[in-house]
Structures are given as structure tokens and as C-alpha cells.
């Protein structure tokens, strides 16, 4: 069953990066989409495995922030999680109005939207006494972020599986860091988890979408590339980049060359 594969990858990510500890209370940011919905359900299942295998227990809660983009109906997902007695916390916001006020050409600023959403989820998580926040960012997101940083920022970087947000004093985890989007889609389909269409006017028209399509073409020609890109992100011991030398270092190298002439 597809959910077993996803669960196995979450377990491996947890073991590799120590994402979840005994006594944690984890808030899962629910956007309404497939990734976050499956993450909440997967962590619900992972609790049973963690208790029996690792002797650790943790609690979860789903947090949905209504961005106020439109008539998004969260009730189908609410009904799905209610069947499993998975607690939910919902809160309305004016994030869409703020984004529209900061738009000069009618387009939503994605980075600002991400910051506001993350901040709203963390604030709600603290209200619920959570010590960690989990988002549904997956392996494809990590690879896309790597390419976006190289193309637009000139740096080799992606997001971390776990990080401490100092200003908010909150631990932020990504349990799907080793799970590919196709695996998530398969599990969501098999489990019949309802997904809510995004009300964001930028949906499908972003730089990230362009990178996604570019990578899709690359994977079509080189099918092994996707697994190898993820392997490269894990393979810290195999990083070999230009070393930046100071002027004094360069002069010493030249002197050494002259000595051996």
C-alpha cells in the first residue's frame, strides 16, 4: 500500500535528522492541499509506530489558517480528520488583504505570503502549546529550491529538514524531506483524502512552477536524475566546490611555484 512507503520514508527522515522526540506536541500547518493533509494523517499513523518501535510518544494537531482569498471550503478535510479523532485548530486571517495591499502589479508576492503564513501558523501553534511546527515540504520542493537558489541567487542551498527559528523560539520540521510528490499523490488517491483547490491568484504561474516544468523535462530525458539530485542533497561528504583564497594565500602559492622552478 502506498501509505506504507510514505510512512517508511518519514521514519527514515526522523531517524536521520531526529525530527520527533518523546513528549513533542507537533502542529501541522494545513493549507488544504494534498501535501499537508497527508502529512497530518501520516504523523497520526507514525505515532503508533513510534510508540511500539522507539518507545516515544508525541501529540499532533492540524492548524488551518484561512487566508481569506475566496470561498475555499475546508469542511471536506475537516470531516476526514474527524473520522480519526485528529484534533484541528482553525483561525481566520486577513493575509490575502495584506498581500493585495503590497502588490504593485496585481500579483501576489510569494515570499511575503510564505512568511505571513508561516508566522500565522507558528502563532497559532503557540496558542495550542505546541513545541514544533511541521510543514508538508517534500523532496521535489527541496530540489526545486536548490535550482531556484542557483538560478536566481547564485548559491547552492535548499531548506533544512529541521531548524530552530530563534525569533519565534520554535522548532520547524519537514518529515516529508525524503518523500517524492508522486508518492504523496498516490497515497492521497488511495486513501481518498480530499484536497482543496488553492484560491491564490498566482497558483500555477510562479517561478517555482517554471522550475518544476524545467525539471520535469530533465527527468524525462534523464530518469535517474531525480533520485540523484536528492542523493546529492544528502551527500555532505561529497561536496567539492571552488575554495575562496585570500590575496596572501594566492601570493604564497605563487612563491611556492617559483621555488620549485
Order of alpha helices (4+ residues) and beta strands (2+ residues): alpha-beta-alpha-beta-alpha-beta-alpha-alpha-beta-alpha-beta-beta-alpha-alpha-alpha-alpha
